[in-house]
């Protein structure tokens, strides 16, 4: 009987299930964006986790300034940080009872950007009166807060926006007294300002240009192409606009909006401009609209030279309505590059990055135009198709990002804010 017991115990040891293997350490979180005070994190989902614990500190042993945060998803904003400072970060998964499902991930060393960096953007926000046949199109009343949230999340110092029209918004069938670009500035809140407040180039700047009561006067107004900036980071020195040529008198006026700013953290000045070129497409053998865009680009080059008399660094942004597959070619881009502008994406070849100036390129394979399509347009090549540009002179481009919020299948999440994606670049001014 004793023998039977011993054998039974021995057989039980042989047939018992093996001890559960230790949970594998997850990969370290990565930084998707950063500002002087915030680092945005992302990490891979951890099996069995319904929430996450995020630990951060200013030393690798997590002894100094340690803080622990909670996240319900796989992204998190570390806020309230110091500029130009390294932080060590790790995450672990938690189950439904709040208990760890494994050890902390590997540790990432991430750094906030310094105050001396300049972050710029370009965003066609889609006009308030625009329509679309896409089932994922929404009116400005639905999109407005999302457009503002995108701009705020990008932590920009200055941005050129297009289609932020100057006409009064109509709410419940009545004129609101606020234009689309004014509405956007109000949503962004202090310290955001617009470089030129005037809606129209009339003595009475709130008067539409097609009213008989408009007495023409250059007020620096620029239609829906506007420059918005953070007044706590930049001081506006000068600002104005240039009306560009048109293909036909009945078409929407096109402008170059420009401003000179001084960066408060460095005392350096720079010239910033934005535009929205003629959007109509040629048919057949016509080059009417192509020629208009090329002429508009040449006028932009001339105006920048005329206004930038101190030879300051230049940031040129906007929707050129032209790209590398355009027929017969990407005319406006060629004009600007021929004048000495650098392209952070090196997008002179079709999808291939040829000598890009950006040291880091994020989401560059996504198109800048999304057409309110739920599946985001992206390419297998280095670069996507770009209508929207940030071109520079006398600046080092530290990072480029095409801002898209997509899930793992490549679909946009939530309401799509505009038919264009926000593009941004982080720069250092060279002089």
Helices and strands as residue ranges (DSSP letters): H 2-15, E 30-34, E 39-42, E 51-57, E 67-71, E 75-78, E 86-94, E 108-111, E 118-124, H 140-153, E 158-162, E 168-171, E 174-179, H 180-188, E 192-194, E 226-230, E 234-243, E 255-263, E 269-276, H 288-307, E 313-319, H 331-338, E 342-343, E 360-362, E 388-393, E 395-403, E 422-429
